[in-house]
């Protein structure tokens, strides 16, 4: 797959992943973190705020691979 196509596919996958991740994180946070004290909420928000990064970094690294030389 050429880099241009990888970037397009990666962009679509990233947007869809972020939408699903935000909804799941919001549901989990609303059920388990909210109302259990400021430290539980803070720990959850920090963890949920950083947990998506490895997935998106793998996608970005995949999108940035150079095209194979002919």
N, C-alpha and C positions, 0 to 999 in steps of 0.2 A: 504494500500500500504506500502510495506516495505521501509525502509530508503534508501536502495541502489537504488531502482526504483525511489523514489522521487528525489534523487539527479540527476539521469540521466535526468528525465523529466524536472526538474528545470534548469539544465544546458542548455538543448535545448531551453526552453522557454526564459531564460535569454539572450542567444545569439541572438535569433530571435528578442526579444524585443529591444535589444541594436542596432541592425542593423536598424530596422524600426524607432526607436527613433532618431538615429543619422541623418537619411535621412530627417525625418520630421523637426527636429530642424535646419538642414542646409537649408532647403527650406524656412522655416519661417524666419530665420535670414537673408538669402539673400534677401528676399523680403521686410522685414520691418525694420531690424536693421541696415544693412550696408548702410552707407551714410547719416545717420541721426544724426551724431555727436558722439563723443567719449563716452559720458556718456550714451547715449542710447545703444550703442553697448556693453559697459562694463556691464550695468545692464542686458542686454539680455544674454550675455555670462555667467554671474554669475548665473542667474536664470536657464537657460537651462542646465548649468553644474551641478546644484544641483537637478533639478526636477526629474531625473530618480532614485535617491537614495531611496525614499520611496517604489517604486514598487519593486526594486531589494531586499530591506531589507525584505519585506513581503515574497518574494520567498525564500530567504535564511533562514528565520525563519521557513517556512514550510518544507524546505528540512532538517533542523536540528532536527525536532521532532524525539524523540526516537521511536523505533518500539514498537507496543503494546505487552505487555507481554501475552504469551499464557495461 
